[in-house]
């Protein structure tokens, strides 16, 4: 993981999505999930390329099941884009970079 990707948990999740001036894309993932590992380098690349305009965050669903349940995450990877604390886009599953960016409106 790079310095440009934020790890979130129960303690800082709500504050991050509500206080961020930039859109926040949260990657709901787990260590055992192969598709999650496939998209991780893509998200790190996006975080490096767009340091000023977006925040990429990772939330481990095994360690934070309450948040995953609260947002109805049933399959992983699930990427949810938040703006001003509100969900504005959701992608379920591993997709190529161009498709991920398009579906997330980035």
Secondary structure in CASP SS format (residue, H / E / C, confidence):
PFRMAT SS
TARGET T0000
AUTHOR 0000-0000-0000
METHOD secondary structure of the structure
MODEL  1
X C 1.00
X C 1.00
X C 1.00
X C 1.00
X E 1.00
X E 1.00
X E 1.00
X E 1.00
X C 1.00
X C 1.00
X C 1.00
X C 1.00
X H 1.00
X H 1.00
X H 1.00
X H 1.00
X H 1.00
X H 1.00
X H 1.00
X C 1.00
X C 1.00
X C 1.00
X E 1.00
X E 1.00
X E 1.00
X E 1.00
X E 1.00
X E 1.00
X E 1.00
X C 1.00
X C 1.00
X C 1.00
X C 1.00
X H 1.00
X H 1.00
X H 1.00
X H 1.00
X H 1.00
X H 1.00
X H 1.00
X H 1.00
X H 1.00
X H 1.00
X H 1.00
X H 1.00
X H 1.00
X H 1.00
X H 1.00
X H 1.00
X C 1.00
X C 1.00
X C 1.00
X C 1.00
X E 1.00
X E 1.00
X E 1.00
X E 1.00
X E 1.00
X E 1.00
X E 1.00
X C 1.00
X C 1.00
X C 1.00
X C 1.00
X H 1.00
X H 1.00
X H 1.00
X H 1.00
X H 1.00
X H 1.00
X C 1.00
X C 1.00
X C 1.00
X C 1.00
X C 1.00
X C 1.00
X C 1.00
X E 1.00
X E 1.00
X E 1.00
X E 1.00
X E 1.00
X E 1.00
X C 1.00
X C 1.00
X E 1.00
X E 1.00
X E 1.00
X E 1.00
X E 1.00
X E 1.00
X E 1.00
X C 1.00
X C 1.00
X C 1.00
X C 1.00
X H 1.00
X H 1.00
X H 1.00
X H 1.00
X H 1.00
X H 1.00
X H 1.00
X C 1.00
X C 1.00
X C 1.00
END
